[in-house]
Amino acid sequence: MITTVRGEPLPFQVEVSDLEALEATTRAFRALDYRCGGGVCFAPLAALGSWTLLLRKGTVPPRLRRRLCRELADLHNLLAWTEFDSGHHESALRSFDVAVELATEAGDHDLLANVRYRRGRLHLHLGAVDAALAEFGQGQIAALRGHSALAQAILSVNQAWAWAMRADESAALRHLGQATEEFATDAETAPWARFFDANDLSAMIGTVRAELAYTVNPIHAVRAIPFLDEAVAAYGPEMGRSRSLTQIMLALGHAIRRDPAEAARVGTEAIDAAQEIQSVRAKGRLRSLEAVVRSGPPSREGRELLARIAEFRAEAWERSAG
């Protein structure tokens, strides 16, 4: 604990009301992130994160110490996620480090599983599959210690995606089946995992199948499309980013099936949706779709989609540079 020059604690005491306000603020920013993307809120979250760490330097009653660490870990976990979503990857990794330290001090295995999951997703975005699998593996251990089957399902389905990116069909399908079984288990749910409902599971099953169609066998596209269609239809305006990213995978499935008209229609809708949110992740997700369209038979729809992707990349770069 940092003290005054006389060795006394800093002159304030953390109260329950401080923790309640911190929890409510994090919850509000998380909803904004889902709806509008991390670019909307990472700057105020960064300022808030720096300021709230001072709470650890005041007088904290022993009964509130773990809860304080948990709330601060949750805030820095969200900050890292929004930094990732905004393309600030190094800052995100540092914020994830802070979240890991705080969650560990709080002894909150469920929250630690959340941090590991999100850090793994950053590595997946960067194509660092080994690093992603390491994070997901650590997250799975934490989820098991936290006794949350839903948290385990989230880690398993993301492991499936990582193995699909590596073109390991057997491992991907094994983890996908494991995730489905864990999701169906009636067990205690970690608070952070409650966002992951049946619709998110459909989106992830479709995503893993689309990835396998891209890396292993086009037949997986046929199995991916119904799951992705279902997920896209169910995402509301409060989940704008998820809808856009899922639509990109759906467009990829149609492109692999050599349906340029449908790939162009869905891909254009995904880009239109991505323009309404502040997230750089759509650019990365579009790479596979672009590659498949370029390698396929020439078509008017394909050329229009490629032009639209190029236009979006330029617009996204201008926004991030500005």
N, C-alpha and C positions, 0 to 999 in steps of 0.2 A: 504494500500500500504506500502511495506517495503521501508524505506528510508536510506540515509546515516546517519552518526552520527550527522550531522548538521541539520537533518530533511529535507533534499532535496531528490527528487526522484532519483532513480538510473540513472546513466548517459547514458541512451539510450532512443530513442523514437521509438515506434512501427509505422511502415509504412505500406501502402497498400501492398507493395512488400513482406513484411514479411508474411502477411496473405495469399497472393497468393501462396507463396512457401510452407507454411504449408498445405494449401488445396491440392496442387499438390502431396506433399509427402504422405499425408494420402490416397489419391486416388490410388497412385501407390502401397502402402502397402496393400490396400484392394484387389486390383486385384491379388496380390501375394498370399494373404490369401485364396482367392477363389480357386486359381489354385493349390497351393501346401500345404495348411494347415497352421494353426497358429504356429506350431513348427518352421517354417522357419523364422518367422518375429517377434515373441513376444519379444525376447531379444533386438534387435535394437529399437523396438517401445517403450519398457520400458525406455531405455536411452533417446530417443527422447522426451518421455512424461515428464520426469523429467526436462529436459533442457528447453522445450518450456513453462513450467509453469512460468519460469522466465519472460516471456513476460508480465505477469500481473503485475510485479513489476517495470517495466519501466514506462516511460511516455506514456500514451495511450490517444490519442485524443478522446474526447467524442463520435465523430461520428463513431469511430472504436471499441469502448468498447464492444458492443453487438456482433459484428462480431468476435472479438477476442475470446470471451467466447464461441461462437458457434463452431469455428474451433477447439478450445482446447477440447471442449466436444466431438466433432466427433472423434478426435484423441484418447482420453481416452476411448471412447466407443469401438473403434476398438482394442485398446490395451487389454481391458477386454475380448473381444471376442476371441482374439488369446491366451490369458492366459487360458481361458476356454477350448479352443481347444487343449491346451497343457497339460491339467490336473492340472493347478495351480488355483484351484477353489477359495481359500481364497484371493489370489492376485486379481483374476478377480472381486470378489465382491467389494473389495476396489476400484478398478479402475472404476467399474460401479458407485460407490458412488460419485467419483469425477466427472464423466460424468453427473450424475443427477444434482449435484450442479451447474455445469457450464451451462448446458442446461437451467436450471431454471433461472439463472442469465441473460442468453441471451434472455429469454422469448420465446424460440423456442419450441412450443408445438409439432411440428412434430418430431424434434430430440429427445425430451423427450419420445415420443411414441416409437421410435426406441430403446432407451436405455432400457425401460421397457420390450419391446418384447424380447430383447436379454438376459436380466437378467432372464426373465421367462424361456427361453430355458435352461439356466444353471440349474435352479431348476428342470425342467422336467428331464434332464439328470440324476440328482441325485435322482429322484423318489420323490421329495418333491412337490407333486401335489398342495397342498393347497397354498404353497408359490408361485408356478408358476401361479396359477389362480389369486392370489392377484396382481402379477406384470402385468399380461395380462389385468386385470381389470383397473389398473391405466393407462396402456398404451392406452386402449380403450378411456378413458376419455380425455387423451392428444390428441389422434388422432381426436376425435370429435371437440375439441377446435381448432385443426389445419385445419379442414375442408378438410381432405384427405380421400376419400372413399377407396382408395387402401390401405392406412395405416390401416384403420378400418378392411378391409378384411384380412390383415395379422394377426392382433390381433384376429379376430374372428376364423380363421382357426386354430390358435394355441390354443385357448380356446377349440375348438372342440377336438383337440388331447388330451389335458389335461383331459377332461371329458371322452374320450374314455379310457384313462389309468385308470380312476376310475371306468370303466365299467358302466357308465351312458349313455346308448344308446340314450335316448331321448334328453338329453342335448347336446350330441356330434353331433347328426344329425341336431338339431336346429341351432347350431352355424355354422355347415358346410353349411347349406342352406343360412344362413345370410351372410357368407363369399362369397358365389357364387353371391349373389345379389349385394353386395357391390363392388365386383370386376368388375361387368358389368356396374356399374354406371359411367357415363361420368362426371367426376368432376376433380377439381384441384388435382394434384399428388404431394405428399411430395417427395423431392429429394431422401431421403433415401429409399423410397419404390419402386423406379423404377427398382430395381433388380428383383422384384417379378412379373414375367410375366405369361402368360397362362401355360407355361410348369411347373413353380414352383407351380401353383395352382393345376395342375394335380398330381404332386408329393405329395402335401399335402392331397388332397382328397384321393389318394390311401393309404397314410400313416394312415390317420384316419380310413379308412375302414379296413386296415390290423390290426390296433390296436384293433378295435372292434371285428374282427374275433378272435383275441387272447384272449380278455377279456370277450366277450359276446356270440357271435354266429359265428360259422365257415362260415356261408353263406356269410358273408361280404367279405371273401377272393375272392369269385367269382367276386364281384364288384370292389375290389381293384386292381386286376391284370391288367386289361386294362389301367387304369390310370397310374399305375407304369411303365408298358411296354412303354407307350407313352413318359413318362418323361425321362426314362433311354435312350431311343433312341435319344432324342433331346439334351441331355446334351453334350456339347463339351469339349475339353481338358481344356478350361479355367474354367470349373466348376467340376474339378476332385473330390473334396470332396462331393459335392452334388450328383454326379452320384453314388459314392460308397455307400453312406448312403441310397440312394433310392433303389439301388440294394439289399441291405440287407432286406429292407421291402418287396421287390418283392419276394425274396427267402422265407421269412416268409409266404407270401401268398401261395406259392406253397407247402410249408411244411404242412401248415394247411389243404390244399386240398388233402393231402396224395399223393403228386407227388414227391417222393424222388429224382428221376433223375433230374428233372428240378430245384428243390430246391438246389441240390448239384451243378449243373452247374452255376446257377446264384449266389449262395452264394460264390463259388470259384472265380468267376469273381469279385465279390464285394471285397473279401479279397485281390485279386491281385491288384485291383485299390487302396485299402487302404494302401498297402505297398508302393505305390509311393508318398504318401502324408504324412505330419507330423501332424497327428491328432489322439488323443486318443478316439475320440467319437465313432469310429467304434466298439471298444471293448464293450462299453455299449450297443450299438444298437444290437449286436450279441446275447445278453443274451436270448431274447425271441426266436430267431431262434434256438439256442442251446437247449432250454427247449422243444420246440415242436418236434424237431428231436429225442431227447432222449425218449420222451413219445410215439412216433409213432411206428409202426411195424418195426422190425429190417430189415435192408437192407444193401447191400454193399455200395450203394451211401450214405446212412445216416452215416454209420461208417466212410467213407472217409471224409465226410464233418465235422464231429465232430473232427476227427484227425486234419484236416486243421485249424479249429477254435482254437484248443488247441495250435497248432504250432504258429499261428498268435499271440495269446495272449502272448506266451513266447517271441516271437520276439519283440512285441510292448513293453513289460516290459523291455527287455534288452536295447532297444533304449532309453526309458525314463530314465532308471537308468544310462545309459552312459552319 
